[in-house]
Amino acid sequence: IWRDQLQKEYDSINWIFKLNLTRPQIRIVDVQSFFGQWDPLLREMKFSKKLIAHHSWHIVLEILKHEMAHQLVSDRDLNESGHGAIFKSICQSMGVDHRRAKVATS
């Protein structure tokens, strides 16, 4: 159910911000090392069960948008890795609230 809802949220965010991204495989995984992760080689986004089970849906959506920004950087071959200036600019344009996302990682 969580995966299906994340796919719907992905499609909605993609449409609202006119990102024109191709929907990746979305997986829910039982890990402690991250809350969200974009893998450009496998073209998948992974989300931690811990994130979804223990945080508000608003926080989950902030992590989703964060990972979509990573996807946008890699899909458009913007020659940047990590959390550089282009990534930060994309996050800002999507209204990603890093303060809220950091609450989830504390």
Buried (B, 14 or more C-beta within 10 A) or exposed (E): EBEEEBBEBBEEBBEEBEBEBEEBEBBBEEBEEBBBBBBEEEBBBBBBBBBBEEBEEEBBBBBBBBBBBBBBBBBBEBEBEEBEEBBBEBBEEBEBBEEBBEEBEE
